[in-house]
Amino acid sequence: MTKILKILVFVLFVFGSSNLFAIQSYNVPQSKIEISNTSHELKIVNFLQSEPPKSLIFTFFLALFFGLLGLHRVYLGLGGSAIGKFILTLAFVGAIFLALAGTAVGVFLSVIVGAIVIIWHFVDIVNILNGNLKPEKGDYDI
C-alpha cells in the first residue's frame, strides 16, 4: 500500500506543474489558444493567468452561510476587504465575550461593531443579488 502511495505522490509531483491537469471544462476564447506545428503541442497562451468564471449562485450561498467571515469576498478575489471583514467579525466576537463578562465597554463595542458587521453582511448579499458585487477579474458565469 505504501508503494502505491509513493508512486502516486511521485506521479502527481512530476506532472502536477504541467498543463496536463490544468485544462478545465469552461470556454477558452479562441484568441487564447495557439497551436504550434513545430513542436506538435498545444500551447495555451495566458491560460494559467486567466481566472475561471465565478458562479453567482455559489457566491450568494457563500455570502449567506459564511458571509460574516468574508469567504465570498475571498472567492471573488477581493482579499483585502475579506481580511477586514474577518477582523471585524473577530472584534465582534471578542466584544461579545467582554459584554458577557459584564463590562460596559464590551456592551458598547458589541453593539457598535456588531451593527457594522451585520449591515455590511446584508449589503453584500443585496449587492450580490443585484450584480453590483462582481469578481475582481471578469464577470459571473451564471
N, C-alpha and C positions, 0 to 999 in steps of 0.2 A: 504494500500500500504506500509506503514512503517513497519507493522508487517512482511510482506513478505520479505522486505529488511533486517530486523533484523534477521529473520530466515536464510536467505541466507548467511549473514555475519557470523552467528554462525556456520553454516554447513561448510563453507569454512575455518573458523578458526580451527574447530575441526579436519577436515580431510585434511586440507591443508598441514600439515607437514608429512602426512603418504605417503606411496608409492602407494596409490590408483591412484593418478593423475600423478605420475612420469613416468609411463611406456609410452614410445614413440613408434613410428612406425618404428624405424630403427633396424637394425640387432644387436643383442647382441651375442657375441661369446659364444659358449657352455661352455667354462671354467668359465664364469662369472655367470652362473646360478647353483644354488644348491637347491635341493628340500629336505626339512626336513619332514620326515614322522611322527616324534613325535609331532610336533606342527601343522601339517596339513596346512602349509602355504608355499608360495613360497618366498624364500629368494634370493634376487638378490645381490650377493656379488660384491662390488665395482661398482655397477651400478650408484649410485648417484655421485661417484667421477669421472666417465668416462665422457668425453665430447661427445656430439653428433657430428656426422661428419659435416664438414663445406662444403658449396657449392661453387665451383669455379665460377660459373656464378653469384651467389649473391655477392660474394666478388668482382668480376670485376665491377658489377654495383654500388656497394657501393663506390669503388675507383673512378669510373668515375664521379659520381654525388656528392659524399661527401668526396672525397679523400683529399681535402685541409684541411678538419677538422680532418682527421685521423680516421674516423669511421670504415673503412675497417680494420685498424690495431687493433682496439678495438674488432671487430668481430673475428679476428684471435687469440686474446689472447695476443697481443703484446702491452700491456698497456703503457709501458714506452716510446716507440717510438711514440705512438699515442699522448701522452701528449706533447712530444717535437714538433711534427708536428703541433699540435693545438696552442702551444705557438708561434711558428714561424709564423703561419698564422695570429695570433693576432698582432704580431710585424709588419708584412707586412701591415695590415690594419691601424695600428697606424702610420706607416711611410708614408702611402698614405695621411692621414689627415695632417701630418706635411708638406708634399710636396704641398698639396693644399693650405696650409697657406702661402706658398711662402718661406719656409726656404730651404737653400741649404743642410742642414743636412738631412731633410726629403726626398729630391730628391735622395741623395746618398744612404740613408738607404732603401728607397723603391726599388731602382734598385738592390742593393745587396741582401737584404732579399727576395725580390720577385723572383729573379733568383734562389736562393736556394730552395724556396718553390716549384716553378713550375718545376724545374729539378727533385726534389725529387718525385713530383707527377707523372711525366711521367715515371720515373724509376720504381716506384711502379706498375704502370699499365703494363709496359713491363714485370716486374718480375712476376706479377700475371698470365699474358698470357703464359709465359714460364714455369710456375710452380715452380719458384725459391722462391717466397714469400709464404710460407706454414703456416698453423696453428701451434701454439706453441706446441700443443699436437696432434699428429696424422697427418693425411693427408686429402686431399679433398675427398669428396664423390661426384663424378661427376654426 
